Amino acid sequence: MDLIKEYQIYIGIAAGVLTAISAIPQIVKALKTKKVDHVSPIMFIILALGNGLWAFYGMLLNDWPIIITNVFSFCMDILMLILKFLYKKK
C-alpha cells in the first residue's frame, strides 16, 4: 500500500492524460474524412460539462494535474462539437 501512496501523483497524471487524449482519434478521423454522422453531440456536450466541472474542482483544490488534463479534455470536446456542426450533412 505504501508503494501506491508513493506513486499516487503519477497514477493520477497517467489517468488524466489517458482521459484527455481519448477524443483525439475521433477528432483526427473527423478531420481526415469530413464525416461526423456517427458522432453523438449529446455525448460530447455531457463530456464537456463533466470535464469543465472537473477542471473547476481542480481549481478549488489547487490541483494542477486535474486542472490541466481536464481543461485539455474540455477543449477537445468543444473541438469535436465544432467539427460535428461544421461537417454535418445539410
N, C-alpha and C positions, 0 to 999 in steps of 0.2 A: 504493500500500500504506500510505503514511503517513496518508492520509485515513481509511482503515478503522480504523487504530490510534487515530486521534483520536476517532472516533465509536464505539469499542468498547463503552463503557458504555451508550450509547443503544441500540445494536443489541441488547445483552443484555437491557436493560429492556423493549424492544419485544417481543422474543421471549418473555420471561417473562409479560408482560401478555397477549399474544395466547393463550398456552397456558393461562394462569389463567382467562381468561374463556370458554374454549371450551365448558365444560359449561353455561354459563348458558342458552343457548337450549333445551337439553334439560330443564333444571330448570323454566324458565318454562312450557314445553309440558306438563310433567307436572303442574304446579300448576294450570294452566288446565283441562286435560282430565280430570285424575284417572286417566289411563290410562298404565300403565307396562309393559304386557305386552311391548312391543318393546325394553325396556331390559335389557341384559345385566348382571346383578350382578357376574359374574366380571370383566368389563372394568373396572367401577368399583372393584372390590377391587384389581385389579392397578394401576390408575392411582393409587389412594390409597397403596398401598405404594411405588410409584415416586416419587410426589410427597413422601411422608414421608421417603424416603431422600435425595431432592434437597435438601429443607429441612435435614436433618441435615448433609449435605455442605456446604451453605452456612454452617451454624453452625461447622463445622470450619475453614472458610476465612474466617469472619467477613465474609461477602459478603452484605450486606443485600438487594440486588435478588434474589438467588437465594432467600434465606430468605423474604422477604415474598411473592413470587409463588408459591412452592411451598407455603407454609402456606395461602395463599388457595385454591390448587388443591386441596389436601388437604381443606379444609373443604367445597368444592363437591362433591368426590367423595363425602364422607361424607353430605352433604345428599341427594345423588341416591340413595344407598343407603337412606337413611331413607325417602325418598319411595317407592322401589321396594317396601319392605316395608309401608308404610302403605296404599298404593293397590293392592296386588296382589289379584287375584281370589281369592276363597276357594273 
